[in-house]
Amino acid sequence: MRLLMQPGDSTTQLVKGIDCAKKSVEIAIFRFDRREIENALRNAVNRGVFVHALIARTNRGGVENLRRLEMRLLEAGVTVARTSDDLVRYHGKLMIVDRRTLYLLAFNFNYQDIEHSRSFGVITGHRKIVQEAVKLFEADTKRQPYISGLPTFIVSPVNARKQLASFIKAAKKQLLIYDLKISDRVMTRLLEERAKAGVDVRIIGRITRPSKLNGRKFSGRLHTRTILRDGHQAFIGSQSLRPVELDARREVGIIFRDPKIVGRLIKTFEEDWVSAADSKGDGTGGKDGPVAKAVKKVAKAIAKDLPAVTPVLEQAVKEVVGDKAKIDLDAEKIEETVKDAVKEAVKDAVNETVKDIVSEAVEQKETKQQKGTDKQG
């Protein structure tokens, strides 16, 4: 097993892997703007290698780019499939060469993730892991159900919640975590329980729920989801510890043991931790920042205009238990609880939208700058 670390390793190993392919290259794409990888796929086809690309149906702000990529790859002789629309997103990033080597990545095949973001990937030839990746790729290209056959191959929404929860629960001494956004109640509670039990829990990223967990904001751009446990095991993948990525999207990751790789990851985490600033806030410019104020205003306005829900709830209960049943509902408490829940949901949704919009704008800017540099070169 080998580690890919970004920024730093760039696309060298990815291109080399494609160039060494003898029979096949299977690649799942969510975001893509690296011409050197595209050229390597084109050259592989010209050598007689079967290249199969599974391209996301959609991503935020980049649908037209995905469709143009499809056309270019088709013209190059690549077999192209598009993901289904049964999940919110198909966000996994992987490549399989000759059905013998798996490249499982936390980063996309794009300039911003590779050159300007902290992210990781692994290259493995472990037979069972590669076979499981092939099984997933075939299921998704054929739009058939995927049934997990390997606990350490983490696939959302199939087994991610169960396996990652078990991974966290088993921590005895330490959990070092990179995560863009931890918002899942159950996962947050598990981390808090481990911390109370004396486990050293440290998080580089965002913790959106009120918590005493020890978190810091990464000093640059963060794109990996990585958990290091007790100094000898690691998870690397595309799923954050938040409901949508655990339960409603296709995300892919891996849990593994490799002393050298885990050691490098711990060393990198410790260096990033030292350079990180304290950030237990919500990542929206601080509690009193302009974005945070706007989010609160939107949430309050929506909650204020909600229709009364108690009559609807009473009717629903009667339909279940019968009209003669005595129903004693605290209307004031119900309305308050619903409005609080709506406010929280709106805040999460607006925060995520703002973050995605900003991220997309930065990515497009960096891509334009890179294209300008390429032209000059």
matplotlib code that plots the C-alpha trace (Angstrom):
import matplotlib.pyplot as plt

x = [0.0, 1.2, 0.0, -0.8, -0.5, -1.8, -0.6, 2.7, 2.2, 0.1, -1.0, 2.3, 1.2, -2.2, -0.9, 1.8, -0.9, -2.9, 0.3, 1.1, -2.3, -2.3, -6.0, -8.3, -8.8, -12.1, -12.5, -15.3, -15.4, -17.2, -15.0, -12.4, -10.2, -6.8, -5.8, -2.8, -5.1, -7.5, -4.6, -3.3, -6.8, -6.8, -3.4, -4.5, -7.4, -4.9, -2.8, -5.8, -6.7, -10.4, -11.2, -14.5, -15.5, -18.4, -19.2, -21.5, -24.9, -24.5, -22.3, -22.9, -22.1, -20.3, -22.9, -22.0, -18.3, -19.3, -21.3, -18.4, -16.0, -18.3, -18.3, -14.5, -14.0, -16.5, -14.7, -11.4, -13.0, -13.6, -16.7, -18.8, -21.5, -23.5, -24.4, -28.0, -30.2, -31.3, -28.9, -28.3, -24.8, -22.3, -19.3, -16.8, -13.4, -11.6, -9.6, -9.0, -6.1, -6.2, -8.5, -5.3, -4.6, -7.0, -6.5, -8.9, -8.9, -10.3, -9.6, -11.2, -9.3, -9.1, -6.6, -8.0, -8.2, -4.8, -2.6, -4.2, -5.9, -4.9, -6.0, -5.0, -5.4, -4.1, -2.9, -3.4, -3.1, -4.8, -6.9, -10.1, -10.2, -9.7, -12.4, -14.8, -14.0, -14.7, -18.0, -19.0, -18.0, -19.9, -23.0, -23.0, -22.3, -25.1, -27.3, -27.8, -27.8, -24.4, -24.2, -21.2, -18.9, -16.0, -16.4, -13.2, -14.4, -16.6, -19.5, -22.3, -25.1, -24.6, -22.3, -20.6, -22.6, -22.3, -18.6, -17.4, -19.4, -17.7, -14.3, -14.8, -16.2, -13.1, -10.7, -8.8, -6.1, -6.5, -8.6, -7.1, -9.6, -9.6, -13.2, -14.7, -18.0, -19.0, -22.7, -24.2, -25.7, -24.8, -21.2, -20.7, -22.1, -19.7, -16.7, -17.8, -18.1, -14.6, -13.3, -15.0, -13.4, -10.0, -9.3, -7.3, -9.9, -8.6, -10.3, -9.0, -12.1, -15.6, -17.8, -21.2, -23.0, -22.3, -19.6, -16.6, -14.7, -11.2, -11.3, -9.2, -9.6, -7.2, -4.9, -5.4, -8.1, -9.2, -10.6, -9.8, -11.9, -9.5, -9.6, -6.5, -7.1, -4.7, -1.6, -2.1, -5.3, -6.7, -9.8, -9.4, -12.5, -14.9, -17.5, -17.7, -19.4, -22.6, -26.0, -26.2, -22.8, -23.4, -27.0, -27.9, -24.9, -22.5, -19.2, -16.3, -13.5, -11.2, -10.1, -6.6, -3.5, -0.1, 2.5, 4.5, 1.5, -0.3, 2.9, 3.2, -0.4, 0.0, 3.2, 1.3, -1.7, 0.5, 2.2, -1.2, -2.5, 0.3, -0.2, -4.0, -6.0, -8.6, -12.0, -14.8, -17.1, -19.4, -17.1, -19.4, -17.2, -17.7, -20.7, -21.2, -19.9, -21.9, -22.6, -23.7, -26.1, -27.6, -28.1, -29.8, -32.1, -33.2, -33.8, -35.8, -38.0, -38.8, -39.6, -41.8, -44.0, -44.6, -48.3, -49.5, -48.6, -50.5, -53.8, -52.1, -50.4, -53.6, -55.4, -52.4, -52.5, -56.3, -55.9, -53.5, -55.2, -58.8, -61.2, -62.3, -58.8, -58.1, -55.3, -53.6, -51.0, -49.0, -49.5, -47.0, -44.3, -44.9, -44.8, -41.6, -39.9, -40.8, -39.6, -36.3, -35.9, -36.7, -34.3, -31.5, -32.2, -32.3, -29.0, -27.3, -28.7, -27.8, -24.3, -23.7, -24.9, -22.8, -19.8, -20.4, -20.9, -17.7, -15.8, -17.0, -16.1, -12.6, -12.2, -13.3, -11.0, -8.0, -8.9, -9.0, -5.6, -4.2, -5.4, -3.9, -0.6, -0.8, -1.3, 1.7, 3.8]
y = [0.0, 3.5, 6.9, 9.9, 13.2, 16.5, 19.0, 17.6, 14.3, 16.0, 13.7, 11.9, 8.5, 8.7, 9.3, 6.6, 4.1, 4.8, 4.7, 1.2, -0.2, -3.3, -4.3, -1.9, 1.4, 2.0, 5.5, 7.2, 10.9, 13.7, 16.7, 16.7, 19.3, 17.7, 17.5, 15.3, 12.6, 13.0, 12.7, 9.6, 8.0, 8.9, 7.3, 4.2, 3.8, 4.2, 1.4, -0.9, -0.6, -0.7, 2.5, 2.8, 6.1, 6.5, 10.2, 11.9, 12.9, 16.2, 18.3, 21.8, 24.3, 21.9, 20.0, 21.6, 20.7, 17.1, 16.8, 18.3, 15.9, 13.0, 14.1, 14.5, 11.0, 9.4, 11.0, 9.5, 6.0, 5.8, 3.9, 6.3, 5.7, 8.2, 7.7, 7.1, 9.8, 7.5, 9.1, 12.8, 12.6, 10.1, 11.6, 8.7, 9.0, 5.9, 4.3, 0.6, -0.4, -3.9, -5.0, -5.4, -2.0, 0.4, 4.1, 5.2, 9.0, 11.7, 14.3, 14.9, 14.8, 18.6, 21.4, 22.9, 19.6, 18.3, 21.4, 23.6, 21.3, 19.0, 15.6, 12.0, 8.8, 5.3, 2.9, -0.8, -4.1, -6.1, -8.6, -8.5, -4.8, -4.5, -7.1, -5.1, -1.9, -3.7, -5.0, -1.4, 0.1, -2.5, -2.1, 1.7, 1.6, -0.9, 0.9, -2.2, -2.5, -2.8, -5.3, -4.9, -7.9, -6.3, -4.4, -2.4, -1.1, 1.8, 2.7, 5.2, 4.7, 0.9, 0.4, 3.7, 4.7, 1.3, 0.7, 4.2, 4.2, 0.9, 2.3, 5.3, 3.3, 1.0, 3.9, 3.4, 6.1, 8.5, 9.8, 12.3, 13.5, 15.6, 16.4, 19.3, 19.2, 17.1, 17.5, 14.1, 13.9, 10.2, 10.5, 13.7, 11.9, 9.0, 11.3, 13.1, 9.8, 8.7, 12.1, 11.7, 8.2, 9.8, 9.3, 12.1, 13.4, 16.1, 17.5, 19.6, 20.9, 22.1, 21.0, 22.5, 21.4, 22.9, 20.7, 20.7, 18.6, 19.9, 21.3, 23.6, 25.2, 24.1, 26.9, 26.3, 24.5, 21.1, 18.4, 15.0, 12.9, 11.0, 9.3, 8.0, 5.6, 4.7, 5.1, 2.0, 2.2, 4.7, 5.6, 7.6, 8.4, 10.9, 10.8, 13.4, 12.6, 14.3, 12.7, 13.4, 11.8, 8.8, 8.1, 9.7, 9.9, 7.5, 8.0, 5.5, 5.0, 2.4, 1.3, -0.1, -0.9, 0.1, 1.3, 3.4, 5.1, 5.7, 7.1, 9.6, 10.6, 11.2, 13.2, 15.4, 15.8, 16.9, 19.5, 20.7, 20.9, 23.1, 25.5, 25.5, 28.2, 27.5, 27.2, 25.8, 28.2, 27.3, 28.3, 31.2, 34.1, 33.8, 34.0, 37.6, 37.5, 38.8, 35.4, 34.0, 37.0, 36.4, 32.7, 33.5, 36.0, 33.6, 30.8, 33.1, 34.4, 30.9, 29.7, 32.7, 32.1, 28.4, 27.4, 25.8, 22.1, 21.0, 20.5, 18.5, 16.3, 15.7, 14.6, 12.3, 10.7, 10.2, 8.4, 6.0, 5.4, 6.2, 9.2, 8.2, 8.2, 11.1, 13.2, 15.8, 17.7, 20.7, 23.0, 25.6, 23.1, 21.4, 24.6, 25.7, 22.4, 22.3, 25.9, 25.2, 22.1, 24.2, 26.9, 24.3, 22.7, 26.0, 27.1, 23.9, 24.1, 27.8, 27.3, 24.4, 26.4, 29.4, 27.1, 25.3, 28.5, 30.0, 26.8, 26.6, 30.3, 29.7, 26.6, 28.3, 31.2, 28.8, 26.8, 30.0, 31.1, 27.7, 27.8, 31.2, 29.9, 26.9, 29.2, 31.3, 28.2]
z = [0.0, -0.9, 0.3, -1.9, 0.0, -1.4, -2.0, -3.0, -4.9, -7.6, -10.5, -11.1, -9.6, -11.2, -14.6, -14.1, -13.1, -16.3, -18.4, -17.0, -17.7, -19.9, -20.1, -18.3, -16.5, -14.6, -13.1, -11.1, -11.6, -9.7, -10.5, -13.2, -14.9, -15.2, -18.8, -18.1, -16.7, -19.6, -22.1, -20.3, -20.6, -24.3, -24.8, -23.0, -25.4, -28.3, -26.8, -26.9, -23.2, -22.3, -20.4, -18.6, -17.0, -14.6, -14.5, -11.9, -13.2, -11.4, -9.1, -7.8, -10.5, -12.8, -14.8, -18.1, -17.5, -16.8, -20.0, -22.1, -20.4, -21.4, -25.0, -25.1, -23.6, -25.9, -28.9, -27.5, -27.5, -23.8, -22.7, -20.6, -18.1, -16.1, -12.4, -11.5, -9.8, -6.9, -4.5, -3.8, -5.3, -6.4, -4.7, -4.5, -6.2, -7.3, -10.1, -10.8, -13.1, -14.7, -11.9, -9.8, -8.4, -6.6, -6.3, -3.6, -3.1, -0.8, -3.5, -6.9, -10.2, -10.3, -9.8, -6.6, -4.7, -5.8, -5.8, -3.1, -0.6, 2.2, 1.1, 0.9, -1.2, -1.1, -3.7, -2.9, -4.6, -1.9, -3.8, -1.7, -1.5, -5.3, -6.0, -3.7, -5.6, -8.9, -7.6, -6.5, -9.9, -11.8, -9.6, -10.1, -13.8, -14.3, -11.8, -9.7, -5.9, -4.2, -1.3, 0.9, 1.2, 3.1, 6.4, 5.8, 2.4, 3.5, 1.2, 1.8, 2.4, 2.6, 5.5, 6.3, 9.4, 11.0, 10.3, 11.1, 14.3, 15.3, 14.3, 16.6, 19.5, 19.4, 20.1, 23.4, 23.3, 20.4, 17.5, 15.2, 12.7, 9.5, 8.6, 6.6, 8.6, 11.5, 12.1, 12.7, 16.2, 16.8, 15.6, 17.6, 20.7, 20.1, 19.8, 23.0, 24.8, 23.7, 24.9, 28.3, 28.5, 28.3, 24.6, 23.0, 20.4, 18.2, 15.1, 12.2, 10.4, 11.4, 14.2, 13.5, 16.7, 20.1, 21.6, 23.9, 21.4, 20.7, 17.2, 15.1, 11.7, 9.0, 8.0, 4.3, 2.2, 3.6, 1.4, 3.1, 5.4, 7.5, 11.0, 12.7, 15.6, 18.4, 16.2, 14.1, 12.1, 9.6, 7.6, 4.4, 2.3, 0.8, 3.6, 6.4, 9.6, 8.6, 7.8, 4.1, 3.4, 5.6, 4.6, 1.2, -1.1, -2.7, -0.8, -0.7, 1.8, 3.3, 6.8, 6.9, 8.9, 7.6, 10.1, 7.7, 6.2, 9.5, 10.9, 8.0, 8.5, 12.2, 11.6, 9.0, 11.4, 14.2, 11.9, 10.7, 14.2, 15.4, 12.5, 12.8, 14.6, 17.2, 15.5, 17.6, 15.7, 12.9, 10.1, 9.0, 10.0, 13.7, 16.0, 15.1, 11.6, 8.6, 7.2, 10.6, 11.0, 7.6, 8.3, 11.6, 9.9, 7.2, 9.8, 12.0, 9.1, 7.9, 11.4, 12.1, 9.0, 9.7, 9.9, 13.1, 13.2, 16.3, 14.5, 11.8, 14.4, 16.3, 13.2, 12.3, 15.7, 15.5, 12.2, 13.9, 17.3, 16.4, 16.9, 20.4, 21.8, 24.3, 22.9, 25.2, 23.3, 24.6, 21.6, 22.8, 23.4, 20.0, 18.1, 19.9, 19.2, 15.6, 15.1, 16.8, 14.6, 11.4, 12.5, 13.0, 9.6, 7.8, 9.4, 8.3, 4.8, 4.3, 5.8, 3.5, 0.5, 1.3, 1.8, -1.5, -3.4, -2.1, -2.7, -6.3, -6.9, -5.6, -7.6, -10.9, -10.2, -9.6, -12.8, -14.9, -13.4, -14.2, -17.8, -18.1, -16.8, -19.2, -22.2, -21.2, -20.8]

ax = plt.figure().add_subplot(projection="3d")
ax.plot(x, y, z, "-o")
ax.set_aspect("equal")
plt.show()
